[in-house]
C-alpha cells in the first residue's frame, strides 16, 4: 500500500511538472515577438479599465456657445507689466526704462547688464545739466516684443537677444532706432553629444545647420528646439533652417516642403529653454539649441558636448522706441557708450559673453513681416501630417470658486483660438467626481461651439480628485487612438491645488509612463509638485501661473503645442 502511494505521488509530481512546462511554453509562445513595452501596454490597458470603473463619471449635456471669430489679440491677454520684475531701479527722476532679455538682466552669470546699469546710476552722469539713470526690466525678448508690438506697454528702450525682434517691432509700425548693434557678444548654437557629433562629421564632413537639417530629415538625429514665438534662439533656428532649403525665399514651396520633411522627425519642441534642458538630461535628445553664454556656464555640458553656432548673432542690440525727447535719446546713447567700456566688456566675458567673436552671421537680414509669416508657417506645418487629439482637464473644485475659475474660463475661451482645425479636442472637468463635458471630436466649427459652451457651463463645487480626471482623459484618448491609429495624444491639466480625493499619483504614474502621453500642467496660484512630477514624466511643460498672467501663458502654450 505504501509502495502504491509512493508511486502515485511520483506520478502526481511528474504530471505537475509536465503541466508547468506546457503552461510556461504556451505563455512564452503567446508573447513570442512581443516587446516588453507591448506586454506592459496590455497590462496598462487592464489597469486603466479597472481604475476607470472605480471612478464616478457622468456625461454632461452638450450646449453650444457663441463663437468669437475675431483673431487672437495678444495685447488683451498680456498681464500688467508689473508682473515682470524691475531688476535695477532708476536713481533719478530723469531716466529711461529698458526692456532687457533675461540672459543679461537676471542673477549671477545672467546679471551682467544689471551690474553695468547699477554702476551707470552711481556715476552721476549728467544730461542737460541734470543727473540721469536707467531702469532695467527683466523680460524675455518674445514677451517684450508682444508688449511693444501690441502697444500694451512701450518702454523707452529695448535690448532683446538679437535683431530679429527689432525687425518685428518695426514691421508693426513702432519706431525703433538702432542705437547700438552690440552691448555684449553672444551667439546661438546647436549643442550635440560628442559621439553623435563625430558620427555626423564622418558622414557629412562638417557640421552646420544645413547638415543638421539633412540629418534630421533622414531621421539620423533627434534634436529639439524652442518656441519661435517666444524664444530668440527658437526664432533664429526657424529662419536659419528655412534658409537652408531655399536661401533666396524662406517661404517658397521648396523651403516649406523641406521644412515639413525635417519637422516630421523633430521629436520635441520646448516651450522654454529650461524645459528643453530637462528633456536633454533624460538622454532623449541627441542635440538641442542653446545660447553660447548659457552653454559655457553649464557644468553638465562642459564635457561630452560640442557647440555649433548658427544664424544671426545674439549681440544684444539696443533700440530707442517711439518719438522720444532729445534728453532721453542722450541717456540711451550715453548708456550704450557706458556698456562698451573695456572693464564692463571684460566682466561680460567673465560671465560667458564675448566668447565667439569670430563667428559671422550666416543669415542675411530678415524683414520683420517675413519673420511673422515664418512664424505663421511654423504654426501651420509643425505637426506635419500627424493629427493631434487633446483632452483639456479642468479643476472645478470648490477652491476654484470666484476669480480662479473666471480666469480659467477666460484663458480657455481665448486660448482655443490657437487650436488647429485639423486637431481633435475633448474636455473633462472634475471635483470629487469627473464629468465628460465634451467627447473627443474634430475641432470644426460645431466642436468649437460645443467647447465654448462646455467652458461657459463650468460651476465650482466639491473636492479635488485630480488624478481621477487624468484617468478619464487617458481612457478617452486610448479609445480615440483605437479608432484613429497614429494620432498624437496630449493632455492639458488646469488645477489650483493638490489632490485631496480619489486616486493618487503613484497609482497612475505607470499609466502615464506606458502610454507616453505628455501632460501639460497649469497650476493656479500654487506650486503643485505633484503636477510638476506628472509633466516631467514625458517631457511636458509645467506652468505655475496666477490669475493675472494665466490667460497669456496658456495662449502661448497652446500656440506651441497645438
Buried (B, 14 or more C-beta within 10 A) or exposed (E): EEEEEEEEEEEEEEEEEEEEEEEEEEEEEEEEEEEEEEEBBEEBBEBBEEBBEEBEBEEBEBEBBEBEEEEBEBEBBBBEBEEBEBBBEBBBEBBBBBBBBBBBBBEEBBBBBBBBBBBBBEEEBEBEEEBBBBBBBBBBBBBBBBBBBBEBBBBBBBBBBBBBBBBBBBBBEBEBBEBBEBBBBBBBBBBBBEEBBEBBBEEBEEBBBBBBBBBBBEEBBBBBBBBBBBBBBBBBBBBBBBBBBBBEBBBBEEBBEBBBBBBBBBEBBBBBBEBBBBBBEEEBBBBBBBBBBBBBBBEEBEEEBBBBBBBBBBBBBBBBBBEBEEEBBBBBBBBBEBBBEEEBBEBBBEBBBBBBEEBEBBBEEBEBEBBBEBBEBBBEBBBBEEBBBBBBBBBBBEBBEEEBBEBBBBBBBBBBBBBBEBBBBBBBBBBBBBBBBBBBBBBEEEBBBBBBBBBBBBEBEBBBBBBBBBBBBBBBBBEBBEEEEEBBBBBBBBBBBBBEBBBEBEBBBBBBEBBEBBBBBBBBBBEBEBBBBBBBBBBBBBBBBBBBBBBBBBBBBBBBBB
